[in-house]
Structure formats: structure tokens, C-alpha cells
Amino acid sequence: LQLSEQQKIALYMDIPAARLIVYEKDGEQLKEVDNFYASIGAAGFKKRREGDQKTPVGVYRITGFIPGHKLHERYGSGALPIDYPNELDQIYERTGDGIWLHGTEPSFVNRAPRASDGCLSLANDDFLALHQLIDDTRSVPLIIDPAPEWIASAEIHRRRERMSRAVERWFKATLES
């Protein structure tokens, strides 16, 4: 992950681990500041259409905050809507809306790993802690990943250098033709 100058926080959903990880910018690096258990859609992930009960996969942005008292009780302490379907989803004709990060029913401690209609659901206390961490910030990136690849910093640097050289060669070749 690499954030722009304006971005200070990023959220990363590691689907296999059922963990929503909160990263904060620390100079040029990101450091984990918290992580929470999170449920996904009852039918899994790779959302394609409205009502399929799947969680989308990709890079999204939080677009706002809806307090719990304005929602049905099944959303618990509140909701953070995301921009699904984003531009890429629209190109691939993925449909649906109302994908949120939200709390859970007041009588629940938490939900099963696959228990939402496609949203990411957290325990109410965890949702409130997350909301406090992101401080109602709009445009917080949320990466939802079904197959994370965790690599060391040295490997990241090596891959970036290799990619940079490839782009430079491509650019040079286009100028020469």
C-alpha cells in the first residue's frame, strides 16, 4: 500500500483472516494501528450483481457516516458507506449499492464470518473504535482483498525498482518509434 500526501489512514480487509486492519501513515511507511474481526457477505466475495449477498473485492473509498439512531437496529452503532460500485465496477457492469462497514444487532456480540448481505460487519464496540480512528474522514481508502500477499519492505523496493525500469524502457521505446 502507498498513500498520497493527503491520505493519512487506510483500511485493509484481509478476507481469509476475517480482519479489517487500520493503517496510519508514518513518514513514508504505514504502521498498523488496530485491527478488527469483520464478517463478509453470506455468499462470500466477488460481488457481481444487486442482491447476490457477496462482498465486493477491490479498492473503495468511505463516503460518509450514518449514525446508528438513523438506521434499522441490525446496523448497530452506525454505518460507513463505501463507493461501490466504483468506476471499475461500472465498467464491468457490476450492480448494487448500499455496501457499508457497519455494526451489528444490539443482541449480538458479533456475526459469523459470512453473515451480511454483502457489507463488512463489525462488533459495535469495534465499529465505534474504527469510526473514532478515522475521525469521520471522507475518502479513506478501503482495500478488500481475497488473497493477500504479505512481502518484506526490501522486496517491495526491489519490485518498485524493476517496475520503474520497465516503464522507463517502455517510455523510451515509444519516443523512438
DRENLO-39342 format. One record per residue (C-alpha): y, z, x; residue in three letters. Coordinates in nm, 4 decimals, decimal comma, padded with zeros to 6 digits. Layout:
// DRENLO-39342
{y=Y; z=Z; x=X; type=ALA}
...
***
This chain:
// DRENLO-39342
{y=00,0000; z=00,0000; x=00,0000; type=LEU}
{y=00,3502; z=-00,0741; x=00,1132; type=GLN}
{y=00,6581; z=00,0249; x=-00,0863; type=LEU}
{y=01,0040; z=-00,1282; x=-00,0932; type=SER}
{y=01,3071; z=00,0721; x=00,0181; type=GLU}
{y=01,3869; z=00,1645; x=-00,3434; type=GLN}
{y=01,0394; z=00,2933; x=-00,4226; type=GLN}
{y=00,9527; z=00,6483; x=-00,3264; type=LYS}
{y=00,6357; z=00,7094; x=-00,5309; type=ILE}
{y=00,3256; z=00,5007; x=-00,6052; type=ALA}
{y=00,0277; z=00,5770; x=-00,8274; type=LEU}
{y=-00,3189; z=00,4546; x=-00,7377; type=TYR}
{y=-00,6117; z=00,4674; x=-00,9807; type=MET}
{y=-00,9415; z=00,4716; x=-00,7913; type=ASP}
{y=-01,1715; z=00,3761; x=-01,0800; type=ILE}
{y=-01,5088; z=00,4603; x=-00,9113; type=PRO}
{y=-01,3814; z=00,8057; x=-00,8161; type=ALA}
{y=-01,2057; z=00,8566; x=-01,1542; type=ALA}
{y=-00,8997; z=00,9761; x=-00,9594; type=ARG}
{y=-00,5323; z=00,8972; x=-01,0088; type=LEU}
{y=-00,3713; z=00,9517; x=-00,6678; type=ILE}
{y=00,0018; z=01,0094; x=-00,6251; type=VAL}
{y=00,1520; z=00,8792; x=-00,3001; type=TYR}
{y=00,5006; z=00,9516; x=-00,1716; type=GLU}
{y=00,6869; z=00,7561; x=00,0915; type=LYS}
{y=00,7105; z=00,9462; x=00,4198; type=ASP}
{y=00,9088; z=00,7233; x=00,6546; type=GLY}
{y=00,7030; z=00,4064; x=00,6932; type=GLU}
{y=00,3825; z=00,5788; x=00,5819; type=GLN}
{y=00,2539; z=00,7021; x=00,2487; type=LEU}
{y=00,1190; z=01,0505; x=00,2064; type=LYS}
{y=-00,0938; z=01,1789; x=-00,0758; type=GLU}
{y=00,0945; z=01,4467; x=-00,2673; type=VAL}
{y=-00,1509; z=01,5034; x=-00,5524; type=ASP}
{y=-00,4463; z=01,3555; x=-00,7354; type=ASN}
{y=-00,5874; z=01,3992; x=-01,0829; type=PHE}
{y=-00,9088; z=01,3269; x=-01,2684; type=TYR}
{y=-00,8439; z=01,0380; x=-01,5122; type=ALA}
{y=-01,0513; z=00,8655; x=-01,7806; type=SER}
{y=-01,0513; z=00,4900; x=-01,8370; type=ILE}
{y=-01,1427; z=00,2705; x=-02,1345; type=GLY}
{y=-01,4648; z=00,3361; x=-02,3247; type=ALA}
{y=-01,5837; z=-00,0191; x=-02,2444; type=ALA}
{y=-01,4897; z=00,0019; x=-01,8750; type=GLY}
{y=-01,2291; z=-00,2098; x=-01,6992; type=PHE}
{y=-01,1010; z=-00,5672; x=-01,6567; type=LYS}
{y=-00,9151; z=-00,5828; x=-01,9864; type=LYS}
{y=-00,9057; z=-00,9346; x=-02,1317; type=ARG}
{y=-00,8005; z=-00,9029; x=-02,4947; type=ARG}
{y=-00,6480; z=-00,6756; x=-02,7552; type=GLU}
{y=-00,8923; z=-00,4130; x=-02,8815; type=GLY}
{y=-01,1631; z=-00,4578; x=-02,6142; type=ASP}
{y=-01,1340; z=-00,0884; x=-02,5122; type=GLN}
{y=-01,1098; z=-00,1857; x=-02,1451; type=LYS}
{y=-00,8585; z=-00,0691; x=-01,8870; type=THR}
{y=-00,6651; z=-00,3451; x=-01,7103; type=PRO}
{y=-00,7032; z=-00,3988; x=-01,3365; type=VAL}
{y=-00,4050; z=-00,4895; x=-01,1202; type=GLY}
{y=-00,0562; z=-00,3803; x=-01,0262; type=VAL}
{y=00,1642; z=-00,2484; x=-01,3055; type=TYR}
{y=00,4848; z=-00,0526; x=-01,3487; type=ARG}
{y=00,5629; z=00,2540; x=-01,5552; type=ILE}
{y=00,8305; z=00,1549; x=-01,8029; type=THR}
{y=00,9300; z=00,4837; x=-01,9646; type=GLY}
{y=00,8266; z=00,8183; x=-02,1066; type=PHE}
{y=00,7346; z=00,9162; x=-02,4627; type=ILE}
{y=00,7281; z=01,2923; x=-02,5260; type=PRO}
{y=00,4189; z=01,4318; x=-02,6955; type=GLY}
{y=00,6036; z=01,5514; x=-03,0059; type=HIS}
{y=00,6831; z=01,1853; x=-03,0886; type=LYS}
{y=00,3161; z=01,0782; x=-03,0698; type=LEU}
{y=-00,0113; z=01,1377; x=-03,2502; type=HIS}
{y=-00,1764; z=01,4530; x=-03,1141; type=GLU}
{y=-00,4534; z=01,2501; x=-02,9473; type=ARG}
{y=-00,1977; z=01,1564; x=-02,6755; type=TYR}
{y=-00,1402; z=01,5211; x=-02,5904; type=GLY}
{y=00,1637; z=01,6134; x=-02,3816; type=SER}
{y=00,3099; z=01,2636; x=-02,3748; type=GLY}
{y=00,2711; z=00,9106; x=-02,2506; type=ALA}
{y=00,3942; z=00,6877; x=-01,9686; type=LEU}
{y=00,3739; z=00,3260; x=-02,0923; type=PRO}
{y=00,2982; z=00,0507; x=-01,8398; type=ILE}
{y=00,3972; z=-00,3160; x=-01,8383; type=ASP}
{y=00,0584; z=-00,4539; x=-01,9464; type=TYR}
{y=00,0329; z=-00,7466; x=-01,9949; type=PRO}
{y=00,2428; z=-00,8306; x=-01,6893; type=ASN}
{y=00,3321; z=-01,1860; x=-01,5825; type=GLU}
{y=-00,0029; z=-01,2448; x=-01,4098; type=LEU}
{y=-00,1952; z=-01,1172; x=-01,7134; type=ASP}
{y=00,0050; z=-01,3539; x=-01,9332; type=GLN}
{y=-00,0802; z=-01,6496; x=-01,7084; type=ILE}
{y=-00,4486; z=-01,5620; x=-01,7547; type=TYR}
{y=-00,3888; z=-01,5223; x=-02,1305; type=GLU}
{y=-00,4863; z=-01,1556; x=-02,1347; type=ARG}
{y=-00,3710; z=-00,9929; x=-02,4561; type=THR}
{y=-00,2997; z=-00,6479; x=-02,5850; type=GLY}
{y=-00,0342; z=-00,3847; x=-02,5446; type=ASP}
{y=00,0122; z=-00,0114; x=-02,5611; type=GLY}
{y=-00,1626; z=00,0677; x=-02,2321; type=ILE}
{y=-00,0382; z=00,4084; x=-02,1213; type=TRP}
{y=-00,1049; z=00,7010; x=-01,8931; type=LEU}
{y=-00,1244; z=00,9917; x=-02,1365; type=HIS}
{y=-00,2523; z=01,3394; x=-02,2063; type=GLY}
{y=-00,5423; z=01,4298; x=-02,4340; type=THR}
{y=-00,6105; z=01,6061; x=-02,7624; type=GLU}
{y=-00,4983; z=01,9716; x=-02,7730; type=PRO}
{y=-00,8570; z=02,0938; x=-02,8234; type=SER}
{y=-00,9881; z=01,9001; x=-02,5208; type=PHE}
{y=-00,9847; z=02,0201; x=-02,1612; type=VAL}
{y=-01,0294; z=01,6577; x=-02,0572; type=ASN}
{y=-01,2097; z=01,3409; x=-02,1631; type=ARG}
{y=-01,5317; z=01,1784; x=-02,0425; type=ALA}
{y=-01,4960; z=00,9186; x=-01,7612; type=PRO}
{y=-01,4913; z=00,6331; x=-02,0170; type=ARG}
{y=-01,3286; z=00,7607; x=-02,3313; type=ALA}
{y=-00,9983; z=00,5893; x=-02,4097; type=SER}
{y=-00,9088; z=00,2675; x=-02,5891; type=ASP}
{y=-00,8032; z=00,1219; x=-02,2508; type=GLY}
{y=-00,5446; z=00,3730; x=-02,1304; type=CYS}
{y=-00,5677; z=00,6181; x=-01,8421; type=LEU}
{y=-00,6057; z=00,9650; x=-01,9890; type=SER}
{y=-00,5396; z=01,2892; x=-01,8008; type=LEU}
{y=-00,5723; z=01,6569; x=-01,8918; type=ALA}
{y=-00,2476; z=01,7755; x=-02,0498; type=ASN}
{y=-00,1556; z=02,0064; x=-01,7620; type=ASP}
{y=-00,2238; z=01,7220; x=-01,5165; type=ASP}
{y=-00,0146; z=01,4816; x=-01,7237; type=PHE}
{y=00,2780; z=01,7263; x=-01,7205; type=LEU}
{y=00,2415; z=01,7747; x=-01,3426; type=ALA}
{y=00,2342; z=01,3954; x=-01,2927; type=LEU}
{y=00,5410; z=01,3484; x=-01,5108; type=HIS}
{y=00,7258; z=01,6119; x=-01,3097; type=GLN}
{y=00,6253; z=01,4420; x=-00,9807; type=LEU}
{y=00,7559; z=01,1014; x=-01,0834; type=ILE}
{y=01,0610; z=01,2599; x=-01,2461; type=ASP}
{y=01,0927; z=01,0103; x=-01,5331; type=ASP}
{y=01,1379; z=00,7332; x=-01,2761; type=THR}
{y=01,1127; z=00,3851; x=-01,4213; type=ARG}
{y=00,9332; z=00,1087; x=-01,2298; type=SER}
{y=00,6914; z=00,3403; x=-01,0492; type=VAL}
{y=00,4087; z=00,1108; x=-00,9325; type=PRO}
{y=00,0608; z=00,1824; x=-01,0653; type=LEU}
{y=-00,2313; z=00,0135; x=-00,8921; type=ILE}
{y=-00,5546; z=00,0162; x=-01,0928; type=ILE}
{y=-00,8407; z=-00,0702; x=-00,8573; type=ASP}
{y=-01,2117; z=-00,1028; x=-00,9430; type=PRO}
{y=-01,3247; z=-00,1475; x=-00,5794; type=ALA}
{y=-01,1025; z=00,0353; x=-00,3300; type=PRO}
{y=-01,1324; z=-00,0377; x=00,0397; type=GLU}
{y=-01,0062; z=00,2541; x=00,2469; type=TRP}
{y=-00,9229; z=00,1479; x=00,6027; type=ILE}
{y=-00,7643; z=00,3159; x=00,9048; type=ALA}
{y=-00,3988; z=00,2611; x=00,9995; type=SER}
{y=-00,4951; z=00,0740; x=01,3167; type=ALA}
{y=-00,6993; z=-00,1729; x=01,1101; type=GLU}
{y=-00,4086; z=-00,2225; x=00,8694; type=ILE}
{y=-00,1809; z=-00,3026; x=01,1624; type=HIS}
{y=-00,4363; z=-00,5471; x=01,3058; type=ARG}
{y=-00,4732; z=-00,7250; x=00,9691; type=ARG}
{y=-00,0961; z=-00,7476; x=00,9189; type=ARG}
{y=-00,0513; z=-00,8963; x=01,2662; type=GLU}
{y=-00,3269; z=-01,1513; x=01,2045; type=ARG}
{y=-00,1730; z=-01,2459; x=00,8693; type=MET}
{y=00,1726; z=-01,2742; x=01,0233; type=SER}
{y=00,0403; z=-01,5111; x=01,2919; type=ARG}
{y=-00,1363; z=-01,7224; x=01,0288; type=ALA}
{y=00,1826; z=-01,7505; x=00,8218; type=VAL}
{y=00,3833; z=-01,8440; x=01,1327; type=GLU}
{y=00,1298; z=-02,1167; x=01,2221; type=ARG}
{y=00,1383; z=-02,2495; x=00,8655; type=TRP}
{y=00,5183; z=-02,2491; x=00,8595; type=PHE}
{y=00,5363; z=-02,4267; x=01,1957; type=LYS}
{y=00,2834; z=-02,6883; x=01,0804; type=ALA}
{y=00,4846; z=-02,7598; x=00,7623; type=THR}
{y=00,8025; z=-02,8078; x=00,9656; type=LEU}
{y=00,6281; z=-03,0533; x=01,1994; type=GLU}
{y=00,4891; z=-03,2695; x=00,9187; type=SER}
***
